[in-house]
């Protein structure tokens, strides 16, 4: 897969985007009709209508996933993902200027 920073809103795997979405926001993005349909499907299958179930159903339905990706929620989730990615990479960056700190023996 490409390095995470190479992802765009269109190319990031939907599962990654889902990590940055709250259930209530996802429900709102889906709309009441789709939500009711998913709820009914869960009942018919005898499954609990949990956040995990909801997210799994959306992720497994390309049409639903693309719909959510195109909403404000999708854009906000991608912005959160990018902020986290940049933050992680900033922390793991090796700075030669700081390298001399590691040459001293550890105090324990």
Backbone as CSV, one residue per row, in Angstrom:
resi,resn,N_x,N_y,N_z,CA_x,CA_y,CA_z,C_x,C_y,C_z
1,UNK,0.832,-1.214,0.000,0.000,0.000,0.000,0.864,1.261,0.000
2,UNK,0.320,2.352,-0.492,1.123,3.580,-0.507,1.384,4.056,0.913
3,UNK,2.414,4.890,1.080,2.658,5.469,2.407,1.422,6.283,2.766
4,UNK,1.033,6.270,4.045,-0.202,6.940,4.434,-0.335,8.367,3.934
5,UNK,0.761,9.107,3.864,0.659,10.493,3.443,0.275,10.598,1.977
6,UNK,0.434,9.501,1.239,0.110,9.510,-0.182,-1.401,9.344,-0.399
7,UNK,-2.126,9.006,0.650,-3.568,8.831,0.516,-4.261,10.167,0.279
8,UNK,-5.347,10.099,-0.458,-6.255,11.238,-0.588,-7.592,10.775,-0.032
9,UNK,-8.536,11.669,0.079,-9.871,11.290,0.555,-10.456,10.195,-0.335
10,UNK,-10.121,10.232,-1.624,-10.673,9.250,-2.564,-9.979,7.896,-2.487
11,UNK,-8.707,7.875,-2.068,-7.949,6.614,-2.128,-7.740,5.943,-0.774
12,UNK,-7.964,6.658,0.300,-7.755,6.034,1.615,-8.749,4.886,1.792
13,UNK,-8.281,3.721,2.277,-9.218,2.631,2.513,-10.318,3.089,3.477
14,UNK,-11.554,2.736,3.167,-12.674,3.237,3.956,-12.575,2.809,5.422
15,UNK,-12.045,1.628,5.649,-11.890,1.147,7.025,-11.050,2.080,7.881
16,UNK,-10.028,2.675,7.271,-9.191,3.628,8.010,-9.994,4.868,8.369
17,UNK,-10.812,5.328,7.424,-11.647,6.512,7.692,-12.612,6.241,8.846
18,UNK,-13.155,5.025,8.870,-14.148,4.671,9.900,-13.607,4.852,11.313
19,UNK,-12.293,4.640,11.487,-11.692,4.784,12.817,-11.873,6.192,13.372
20,UNK,-12.053,7.148,12.479,-12.141,8.551,12.893,-13.582,9.060,12.883
21,UNK,-14.541,8.128,12.867,-15.956,8.510,12.849,-16.657,8.006,14.095
22,UNK,-17.463,8.875,14.695,-18.278,8.467,15.839,-19.589,7.915,15.320
23,UNK,-20.163,6.994,16.072,-21.412,6.359,15.662,-22.505,7.385,15.351
24,UNK,-22.703,8.357,16.246,-23.776,9.340,16.046,-23.590,10.117,14.749
25,UNK,-22.343,10.461,14.455,-22.054,11.205,13.224,-22.316,10.332,11.992
26,UNK,-21.958,9.052,12.121,-22.173,8.117,11.020,-23.664,7.941,10.759
27,UNK,-24.433,7.813,11.838,-25.891,7.670,11.726,-26.479,8.875,10.999
28,UNK,-26.006,10.056,11.368,-26.487,11.284,10.747,-26.138,11.319,9.254
29,UNK,-24.930,10.905,8.927,-24.489,10.914,7.532,-25.268,9.913,6.683
30,UNK,-25.665,8.801,7.291,-26.411,7.774,6.556,-27.850,8.217,6.276
31,UNK,-28.401,8.960,7.210,-29.793,9.381,7.069,-30.737,8.360,7.683
32,UNK,-31.950,8.791,8.055,-32.885,7.932,8.789,-33.334,6.689,8.023
33,UNK,-33.530,6.802,6.710,-34.022,5.647,5.947,-32.985,4.524,5.907
34,UNK,-31.730,4.885,5.596,-30.655,3.886,5.535,-30.420,3.286,6.917
35,UNK,-30.455,4.141,7.929,-30.259,3.674,9.301,-31.329,2.647,9.667
36,UNK,-32.577,2.953,9.339,-33.689,2.042,9.648,-33.526,0.704,8.921
37,UNK,-33.078,0.783,7.673,-32.854,-0.441,6.888,-31.784,-1.307,7.532
38,UNK,-30.682,-0.697,7.932,-29.585,-1.454,8.565,-30.029,-2.051,9.894
39,UNK,-30.832,-1.282,10.624,-31.349,-1.757,11.906,-32.237,-2.991,11.694
40,UNK,-33.059,-2.924,10.658,-33.961,-4.030,10.336,-33.178,-5.263,9.899
41,UNK,-32.128,-5.047,9.109,-31.275,-6.163,8.676,-30.679,-6.878,9.883
42,UNK,-30.201,-6.094,10.840,-29.607,-6.687,12.042,-30.633,-7.533,12.770
43,UNK,-31.851,-6.990,12.906,-32.924,-7.711,13.601,-33.250,-9.024,12.880
44,UNK,-33.328,-8.960,11.563,-33.638,-10.158,10.765,-32.560,-11.224,10.915
45,UNK,-31.339,-10.784,11.066,-30.218,-11.729,11.215,-30.016,-12.153,12.660
46,UNK,-30.775,-11.561,13.556,-30.625,-11.882,14.968,-29.336,-11.341,15.554
47,UNK,-28.809,-10.260,14.959,-27.572,-9.657,15.456,-27.874,-8.391,16.236
48,UNK,-27.012,-8.084,17.186,-27.158,-6.838,17.940,-26.756,-5.678,17.045
49,UNK,-27.517,-4.603,17.115,-27.226,-3.431,16.290,-26.239,-2.539,17.022
50,UNK,-24.985,-2.980,17.033,-23.921,-2.253,17.745,-23.216,-1.301,16.784
51,UNK,-22.355,-0.456,17.337,-21.531,0.427,16.495,-20.677,-0.418,15.555
52,UNK,-20.152,-1.515,16.078,-19.292,-2.392,15.272,-20.078,-2.962,14.095
53,UNK,-21.301,-3.411,14.362,-22.146,-3.948,13.304,-22.413,-2.877,12.250
54,UNK,-22.795,-1.693,12.717,-23.119,-0.585,11.814,-21.923,-0.257,10.916
55,UNK,-20.756,-0.111,11.516,-19.550,0.234,10.756,-19.188,-0.866,9.761
56,UNK,-19.357,-2.127,10.188,-19.044,-3.257,9.302,-19.959,-3.251,8.075
57,UNK,-21.252,-2.999,8.309,-22.206,-2.990,7.200,-21.888,-1.879,6.203
58,UNK,-21.544,-0.706,6.720,-21.219,0.420,5.845,-19.941,0.116,5.066
59,UNK,-18.942,-0.422,5.749,-17.657,-0.725,5.106,-17.813,-1.783,4.012
60,UNK,-18.754,-2.709,4.215,-18.932,-3.807,3.257,-19.865,-3.454,2.103
61,UNK,-20.429,-2.268,2.126,-21.335,-1.838,1.062,-20.669,-0.674,0.310
62,UNK,-20.086,-0.950,-0.856,-19.338,0.087,-1.582,-20.146,1.368,-1.813
63,UNK,-21.444,1.219,-2.092,-22.270,2.391,-2.343,-22.407,3.251,-1.088
64,UNK,-22.669,2.602,0.040,-22.790,3.330,1.307,-21.459,3.965,1.686
65,UNK,-20.390,3.200,1.526,-19.057,3.701,1.882,-18.730,4.952,1.068
66,UNK,-19.017,4.913,-0.224,-18.732,6.069,-1.076,-19.606,7.258,-0.702
67,UNK,-20.860,6.967,-0.333,-21.753,8.050,0.085,-21.170,8.760,1.313
68,UNK,-20.781,7.980,2.316,-20.250,8.557,3.556,-18.931,9.279,3.291
69,UNK,-18.103,8.695,2.441,-16.819,9.313,2.091,-17.034,10.724,1.526
70,UNK,-18.123,10.923,0.793,-18.388,12.195,0.145,-19.078,13.232,1.024
71,UNK,-19.404,12.859,2.266,-20.085,13.794,3.168,-19.070,14.614,3.964
72,UNK,-19.576,15.603,4.698,-18.710,16.383,5.597,-18.008,15.449,6.575
73,UNK,-18.727,14.424,7.029,-18.153,13.472,7.974,-16.912,12.812,7.367
74,UNK,-17.009,12.398,6.104,-15.864,11.783,5.428,-14.684,12.730,5.363
75,UNK,-14.964,13.987,5.034,-13.887,14.987,4.934,-13.263,15.264,6.301
76,UNK,-14.106,15.356,7.338,-13.582,15.592,8.694,-12.740,14.409,9.163
77,UNK,-13.213,13.200,8.885,-12.476,12.000,9.293,-11.110,11.968,8.604
78,UNK,-11.080,12.340,7.325,-9.811,12.340,6.594,-8.868,13.401,7.159
79,UNK,-9.406,14.553,7.512,-8.583,15.617,8.107,-7.976,15.145,9.429
80,UNK,-8.759,14.421,10.237,-8.255,13.876,11.510,-7.154,12.858,11.242
81,UNK,-7.386,12.009,10.243,-6.393,10.995,9.880,-5.072,11.666,9.487
82,UNK,-5.163,12.683,8.624,-3.957,13.365,8.162,-3.228,14.060,9.316
83,UNK,-3.982,14.684,10.212,-3.372,15.365,11.357,-2.620,14.355,12.220
84,UNK,-3.220,13.207,12.420,-2.583,12.176,13.241,-1.343,11.637,12.541
85,UNK,-1.451,11.425,11.237,-0.313,10.913,10.479,0.857,11.885,10.568
86,UNK,0.582,13.173,10.376,1.638,14.183,10.427,2.247,14.259,11.823
87,UNK,1.396,14.153,12.827,1.842,14.196,14.216,2.771,13.021,14.514
88,UNK,2.374,11.834,14.090,3.196,10.643,14.337,4.536,10.746,13.627
89,UNK,4.521,11.240,12.405,5.772,11.333,11.666,6.688,12.410,12.221
90,UNK,6.106,13.449,12.768,6.929,14.495,13.380,7.630,13.932,14.614
91,UNK,6.935,13.090,15.373,7.504,12.518,16.591,8.613,11.523,16.285
92,UNK,8.494,10.797,15.178,9.459,9.747,14.877,10.595,10.227,13.981
93,UNK,10.653,11.519,13.761,11.697,12.058,12.900,13.010,12.132,13.670
94,UNK,14.073,11.670,13.076,15.378,11.710,13.714,16.034,13.036,13.374
95,UNK,16.434,13.774,14.390,17.062,15.069,14.179,18.543,14.974,14.528
96,UNK,19.433,15.138,13.545,20.871,15.061,13.827,21.291,16.026,14.942
97,UNK,20.634,17.168,15.025,20.995,18.147,16.048,20.755,17.602,17.454
98,UNK,19.810,16.674,17.567,19.504,16.103,18.884,20.269,14.809,19.150
99,UNK,20.991,14.341,18.162,21.619,13.024,18.274,22.629,12.955,19.417
100,UNK,23.312,14.072,19.729,24.332,14.026,20.771,23.749,13.684,22.139
101,UNK,22.455,13.877,22.329,21.827,13.552,23.615,21.848,12.055,23.891
102,UNK,21.885,11.274,22.841,21.801,9.821,23.033,23.172,9.181,23.247
103,UNK,24.254,9.959,23.157,25.589,9.350,23.286,25.983,9.150,24.756
104,UNK,25.277,9.812,25.677,25.599,9.636,27.088,24.947,8.376,27.620
105,UNK,25.595,7.687,28.578,24.976,6.478,29.119,23.656,6.818,29.810
106,UNK,22.736,5.885,29.747,21.449,6.093,30.409,21.646,6.088,31.917
107,UNK,20.846,6.866,32.631,21.051,7.018,34.092,20.615,5.807,34.921
108,UNK,20.234,4.699,34.280,19.831,3.528,35.089,20.565,2.307,34.650
